[in-house]
Amino acid sequence: MAVYFYIFILNVWEKLTKKKFSIEKENSGFRVDKYLGDKLAPDFSRVEIKNFIKKKYILINNAAIKPHYKLKENDSIVIDLPQRIEQSFDLPATEIALDIVYEDEDLIVVNKSAGMVVHPGAGHFSDTLVNALLYYTSGLSDLNGILRPGIVHRLDKDTSGLIVIAKHNQAHRFLASQFKEHKVKKTYIAVVKGRVEYDQGIIDAPIQRSPVNRKKMAVSYACTKQAITCYSVLKRTEKFSVLKINLKTGRTHQIRVHLAHLGHPVLGDSLYSRNATNQFIQRQALHAQELGFFHPQTNKFIEFFADLPDDMQCFKKGAKKEGASLYLTACSLNATDSKDKKSNNQLKFL
């Protein structure tokens, strides 16, 4: 495995001078260091934020506070760092095999494997998709920060499937605007626990960070940010259901949170299911199967399709041993047109 290093210098003054946050009701009660740890990740760790607070670079309502200060509604946070604080990053460009579904001079579509983190952050500085992209190409957009070159959107570490990468800033802006305006087609396949009752459904429930566990998100009707997930049942057994899911919004962990809220958590999801351990699959059974968007140069809508990965196809074997009647198979992708892909690569449930 070949490894190269890209050296980045971040001028924090330019990035964070006079940055302000106004606390809304749903964030009241949180510790300020935890709140800012989420807001400023992955550029700053919680330890660094505590140091900034102790040095009075971070004030609340124009007053110095302690890292454990509990936020109140309408609190005003001001971050004012000294002009020349600099940080250097040795970001490794690592030779990691990528499943490139499509590439041109503007973008790359990658079929991300499960277990791969999208970009460096706390606890994951190497072997991410970004590290692999830095080795693969020298042309990536830089609008999303020095640790996220080319990254327009994200997939969770243990979610497999399609993700689009921007090669330059113009493409990045064009793609990002489509995600913001909900114009991107995103279709997922999920295996969930239990027998989902209705053939189709819409989960319309706002999501925010959990007040109990900051690593989790949770449904909260005190939150004003809408989150909508549409699903249809492809197959049911008494123990499992297979769902086709379309996202209308793109909140963090949205599918996993909504399905757990529905009472049918994604199989293998250790964060949102109490009994995630199973003998079928060792990660959350969630795959981003279809991705469609308008191309930044041609403005034509293009779609891409990714087969189920081996571990989700292997699930059929484990289910069969347990006497379940749920089997997943995927045909090979030979068609180049998205319509042909849909007709030639339907999931089969025998």
Secondary structure, DSSP 8 states (H G I E B T S, - for coil): --EEEEEEEEEHHHHHTTEEEE--GGGTTSBHHHHHHHHHTTTS-HHHHHHHHHTTSEEETTB---TT-B--TT-EEEE---TT-EEEEEEEEE-----EEEE-SSEEEEEE-TT--SS-BTTB-SSSHHHHHHHH-S----TT-TT-TTBSS---TT-EEEEEEESSHHHHHHHHHHHHTT-SEEEEEEEEES---SSEEEEE--EEE-SS-TT-EEE-TT--S--EEEEEEEEE-SSEEEEEEEESS--TTHHHHHHHHHT--BTT-TTT-TT---SS-SS--EEEEEEEEE-TTT--EEEEE----HHHHHHHHHHHHTT-----B------SSHHHHHHH---B--
